Amino acid sequence: MAIESNGKKTEFSVMIPDVKFTKLFINGNFVDSVSGKTFETIDPRTGDPIARIAEGDTEDVDLAVKAAREAFDNGPWPRLPGQGRRRLMMKLADLIEQNVEEIAALEALEAGKLYSLLKNMDIPAAAETLRYYAGAADKIHGETLKMSRDLQGYTLCEPIGVVGVIIPWNYPCNLMFIKFAPALAAGCTVVVKPSEETSLSALFCAHLVKEAGFPDGVFNVVPGYGHTAGAAISSHMDIDKVTFTGSTKVGRLVMVAAAKSNLKPVSLELGGKNPLIVCDDADVETAATIVLLGSLWNKGELCVSSSRILIQEGIYEELSKKLVEKAQKWVVGDPFDPRTQQGPQVNQVQFDKILSYIELGKAEGATLLTGGKRCSERGFYIEPTIFTDVQDHMRIAKEEIFGPVISLMKFKTIEEAIKRANATTYGLAAGILTKDLNIANTVSRSIRAGSIWINCYAVFDRDCPYGGYKMSGFGRDLGMKALDQYLQVKAVVTPLYNSPWL
């Protein structure tokens, strides 16, 4: 197979997976949509169709929720001892690992993500996330309360019920497991709506859920569009909680729909315009590597992407040159090629959006240092793009681009950097590169964001909670904190013997 990588053709061979599962997964079975409608999923390497997938709609969501409701209200899953849920979750994790190559290939094919990273990082991480929460399934306990009167009190932690899980296209499998693993451990049942851009890995995993022996109705998958299937989940009266990752714009719609229906709780992990502050004392070579990875990882389709680089004036010119040098060596190409560092953007819409922001940056007066163009005649490939002379008021400095575009901004003092870093409606993540521990501590305590990385960037761990401040959302994924989102706390109170309350 020939591809373009920085203008040079390379040859490699790859086994493209067969697409086996394209129907909805409801109550333990793969079924057609009620309407019979389907939609195309597209290969971003070429723009060609991969397969047609059943298109879920309101009626299909109703069926999935009915199955999940029955499984929760009358089925064994929430009534199993914790070790029973743990056993099945561990079995599913083993099956994920046994099928890692096929899942990785499906996701690379559909999302343009790097096959090598999916195979060696993302999909194994999904299996480990399952194991992490499986280990918590039999450790969910309430508390005995020391009451102020003649009463005995304790709390019970009970599963919240049926959970709607709406996931985006940039990390389809990984985010699905991050959300439904704690829900399953808590004893909930779930209805998953994957993005219409990337449904194949979710449907393949549904097949593995069935193979693992989960009770019917515990796990359901309804591919479809946000304005139909997603809206039906958000507003459904029999869904007890919704967890969503995606844009702030859509997050608002989810929250409004949830409030207008049964006032179900929601957790939202939304967008970001994340600052990475590089101080004068940082090593330029190391800083350039961290900046490039933080900005270009997953072709910039990352909520925590470091798209605002605030560089102290003492090293601004040197670091800018080093970033250009490294970016021009960055390999853009087919995601199945092991030499590739950046695959295609997920679809035509995203591709066009990123290119329009690049033109906007030039029109607003930013200086284009490198990149800024498409990389190939076919597919959605964009060159790593670096702007300098970026001002805070420019749209490329304020709005989430979600692509391989880096904005370089100069600052003098740490106080200035903190003020400018916080001058955003978002608050998802931030980074600081410095050898001064006092500066690192000051910055980490001063920036209003859910994750702060010191001398690294976008470093995740399943034991570390992740979520946003401000318009980047609320609630936390990962860590034991995530379990709280899928539990209700019930207080039980009894009068003591001879209590005046009797």
N, C-alpha and C positions, 0 to 999 in steps of 0.2 A: 504494500500500500504506500503510495507517495503522498507526502504532506509538505506544507511550507513551514519551516522553522527559521525565523529571522531571515526569510528570503531564500533559504537553501533547502533543496529537496532532499529528503532522507527516505530510506526504505526500511520497513519493518513489517512483521506479520502479526496478526491478532485474530483470535477466534471470537467472532461476534456471537453473542448468546441468542438462542431461540427464545422468542417471547411466548411463554406458556400460559400466563394468567392475565386475562384482560377484562374479566367480568367483575361485577360487584361481589363482595364477600359479606354475606348476611346470614346470621344464625348458623354458621358452620358450613355454608355452601356457597359455591360460586354461581351467581345468577345473572341473567340479563337485567337491564334496567326495565322498569315498568313501561316506559315509553318506547323502549327498543332503540333509543337514540345512542349514538356513539360519537366520539371525537378522536381526532388524530393526535398522536404524540409525535414530535418532530426531533430528528437528529440534528443537533446544532452544529455538527461538523460540516454538514452539507446543506441543511435546510430541507432535506427529504423526509417523508413520513417513515416512521418505524412500524407503527401498528395502530389499530383502532381500538379504543377502550370504551367500555360501557359508560354512558354518561348518567350519573346519578342526579336525581332531582328531588323535589319536596316529597313525593310519594315514596321514593326509595329511602330517604332519610327516615320517614315515618316507620317503614318496615324495619330498618336497622335499629331504631330507637325502641320499637316494640320488642324486638328480640333481646336487646340489652336490658330493657326494663324487666322482662320476664326472668332473664338470667340473674338479675340482681334481687328482685323481690322474692322469687320462688326457687331459684337454682342453687347449686351447691357452692358456687365460688365465694361469696362473702361469708359463708358459714363454715368453710373449710378451716381447720386449724392453720395457723401461719405456716407451719412446716409443709402442709399440703400445697399451698400456693408456691412456696419456695421451691419445692421439688419440680413442679411443672415449669416454672420460670427458668430454673437451671437447665432443664431439658431443652427448652427453647433456645437458650444461649448456646448450648452445644450444637444444635442444628444450624444456628446462624454461622458458627465457625466452620462447620462442615461444608457449608454452601457459600463460603465467603467469596470465592472467585465469581460465581454466577451473579450474586447480588451486586458485587463491585462492578461487574461488566454492564449490568442493566443500568446502574446509576451513571456510569461514565457515558454510556450510549445516549441516555436521555438528558442528562444535566450538563454534559461537557466537563465533568470533574475528572481529575487525574486518576486513572485506573490504579496506578501503583500506590497512591496514597489511600485510595478507598480500600484496596486489598490489605494493605499493611497497617492502616491507622483507623479510618472511619468505621468500617464494618466490625473489626475486632473490638473497637471501643464500644460499639452498640451492644455487643455480646457481654462485655464487662459491665456495662451499665445495668443490664438485666440481672447479672449476678450480684451487683452491689445492692440493688433494691430487694432482690430475692432474699438476701441475708437479713434484711430489715423486716421481712414479712411476719416473723414470729417474735418481734421485739417491739411491737406497737402496744404501749401500755398507757393507762390513765394514771392518776395520782390519788393518794389518800390525803384528804384535806383536814387541816387542823382548824376546826370551826370556832367562832368566837362565842357561840352559845351552846346549849345542851343538845347538840346535833351531831350525828355522824354523817360525813360527806365524802364522796369520792367522785372521780370523773371517769367516763368511758370514752375511748377514742374509736369512733365508728366510721366506716367508709361513707363518703358523701353521697354515693349513688352512681348514676349513669353520667359518664364524662364525655363531652364532645371535644375532640382533639383536632385542631386545624393547623396544618403544618405547611411551610413554604417549600420552594423548589431549590433553595441553595444548599441545604443539608437534609435531604428528605428522609433517609433511613435513620441517620443519627438523631435528628430531632424527634422523630416519631418515638424512638425508644426512650429518649430522655423524658418524654412526657408520659407515655403510657406505662413505663416500668414502675414508677412510684404509685401510679393509680392502681395497677394490678396488685402490687404488694399490699396496698391499703384494703383491697377487697372490692374495688370498684369494677364496673364493666365499662367498655369504651366503644365509641363510634368515631372512627378516624376518617377525616377528609384530607387526603393528600392533595398537593397542588395538581391541577390539570396538566401542568408541564412535566411532572415527574411522579407518575403513579405506579410505575412498573415494580419498583423495589418494594413498595408497601404491599402490593398484591402478592408478590412472591413470598414475602414474610407471612402473609395471611395463610398461605398454603403450609408454611412451617408451623404456625400456631395450631392448625388442625392436626398436623402430623405429631406434634408434641402431646396431643390429647387434652387440650383445654376444653372445658364444657362449651357447648354451642351457645352463642349469643354473648359470650364474654368479650370477644374481640370482633369488630365489624369494620369493614372498609368500604367507603362510598366515594369513589372518584367523581369529580364534577367541578363545576365552576363556582367561584366564590359567591356570585350574586344569586345563585340558586341553591346548590347544596350547602354551601357555607352559611348562607343566610338562614336556611331551614334549621341548621344545627343551632345557630346562635339564638334563634327565637323559639325553639321547641319547648313546649311546656313540660315535657317528660324528661328533659335533660337537666341534671342537677348542677352541673358546673361546666364551664367552657375554658379550655386553655388554648391560647392562640399565639403563634409567632408569625410576624409579617410586618407590613408597613404601618406607620402611625395612622394613616388615613383609613385603612381597613380596620385597624384596632378600634377606632372610634365607632365604626358601624357595628362591630361585634358587641361592644359595650352597650350601645343604645338598644340593640335588639334584645340583649339579655335583660336589660332593665325594663323594657316594655313588655316582656313576656312574664316569666315567673320570678323576676328579680334574682336570677341565678348568679352566683359569684363567678367572676372571670379572673384569669391571670393573663397578662399581656406582656410579651417580650417583643418590643417594637424597634424602630429604627434608631440610628445614631449618626452623629457627625463628630467623630471621636478625635480628640487632640492627642498628639504625641509630642511631648516637650523634650527637646534635646539641648542640654546645657553645654557651656563652653568647655567643661572639663571632660566631656565624654570622648571616648576613643572614636575617631572618625570612621575607621574601617568597620568596627563593630556596629556603630550607630547606623551606618549605611545599610548593612545587612539586615538589622532589625527593622528599620524603616521600610525597606523594600518588601520584606516578608509580611510585615504588618499591613501594608497597603495593597500588595498584589496577590496575597494568598487567596486561593480559590477565585482567581481572576477579579478580585475586588468585590465579589458577591458575598460579602460577609458583613453582618450587622455591626461588628466591632472594628471594622476596617479603619486603619489609622489614616484617614483622608485629609486631616489637617496637621501638618508638620510644623510646629513652632520651634525654630532654630535660633539659638542665641547668636548675636551678631559676630562674636569672635570666631566662630567656625562656620558661619553661614555659607561663604563662598566655597570653602574647601569641601564641605559636606555636599553642597549642591553638585559640584563637579564629580564627586565620587558616586553620587546617586545616578547621575546621567551615564557615567561609565558602566556601572553595574546594570542599569536598565537596558542599555543597548546590547548587552550580552544575554539578556533574559530570553529564554527559548519559548516561543509561542508556537503551538502546533497541536497535532492530534492528541487527545487525552490518553489514547492507548499506547502511544510511543513513550517508552521509559525515559527518554531524554527530555521530554516536554516539561516545562515549568508552569505553563499557563495554557489552558484549553480555551475553547470558544465560549462566548457569553451564552446564556441559556436559550435565548430566543431572539427573533427579529425585533420585537418591541424593546427589549432591554438593550440590544445592539444599537438601535436607532436613538434611544434615549441617551446613552453614553456619548455617542458621537455628537449629539445636539448640545450636550453640556460642554464638550471640548470646544465647539464653535462659540458657545456663549462665553467661555473663559477668555478666548482670544478677543471677542468683541468687547468685553468689559475692561480690557487693558492688561490682563495677565500675560506674562511672557512664556511662550511655549519653548521649553528646553529640549524636549525629545518626544517622539511618538506622535500621537494624535490622529492616526489614520487606521483604516482596516488593514489586515495583514494578508488576506487571500481573496481570490475571486469568488470562492464558494465558502459558505459557513459564516459564523458570526465571530470572527477573530479580530481583536483590536490590539494595537501596539501599546505596551506600557507607556503611559503618558505622564510627563512631569511639567508642572507650571511653577514659575517663580514670580516674584513681585505680586503675590496674591494678597488682596486687601480683605479685611473682615466683612465689608459690606457686599462683596461679590457673591453671586449665587453659588459659584463652585466652592466657596468657603462656608456657605450656610446650609445648603441643601444636600441631602443624601443622594449620591450619584450611583452607588452600588456597581462600581466598575473599576478598571485599572487606571485610575486618575489620581495623581498625587499633587497636593497644593502645598507649596513651600512658603512659609511666612516668617519674617524676621522679628525678633524681640530683643530688648535690652536687659530688663530686670526680671527676676522671678515673680515679683508682684504683678508686673505687667502680663507675664505669661499666664499666671493663674486667672487674672481678670478676663483675659481674652479666651482662655480655655472654657471658662464658665459662661461666656456670652453666647449661649445657644439654647434653643428650646429642648434639646436632647440631653441625656445624661446616662448613656449606656456604659461607656468605658473610656479610659484614658491611660496614658503611659508617661513615664519620666525616665530619662537616661542621664545619669549623673553619678559621680564618685562621692558626692557629699551626702552623707546620711541625713544631716539636718535638712538639707533641701528636699531630699526624697520624702522624709516624714512630713515636712510642711506642705508639699504639693499633694501628697496622698490624702492628707486630712482636709485640704482646702477645696479640692475639686469635687463637685457634686455629680458623682457617677457611681454606678453599681460595682464596677471592677476597675481597680487601679493596678497597673503592672509597673514594677520598678526594675529597670535594666533588662527588660524582656517585653514581649508584647503578644497578646492573644494566646496566652498559655492557659489552657483549661485543664481541670481535673474534676472527676466525678464527685469528689468529696467537697468541692468548693462551690458554694451557691453563686448563681449567675442571674442577673436581671438588672433593671434600669431604674433611674430616677426620672423625674419630670415626664416629658412626652416620649420617653423611651419605655414607658410602661411600669408595671408593678407586679409583685409576685416574684418568686424565685424558682428557677429550675436548678437541678443538680443539688448534691448534698442532702443531708437529712432534713433541711428546711423544706425541701420540695414535698416531702410526705405530708406536711401540714396542710397543703392546698387540697388534698384529697381526703381529708378527715374532718368529721364533725366532732366537737367536744360536748359530751352530755354530762350534766351534773346530776348526781343521785343523792338525795338527802333523806335521812331517817331520824326521827326523834329518839333520844336516848331513853332508857327505862326511867319511869317516874318524872319524865320531862314535863314541864308546864304546858308543852305543846300538845300533849295527849288529851 
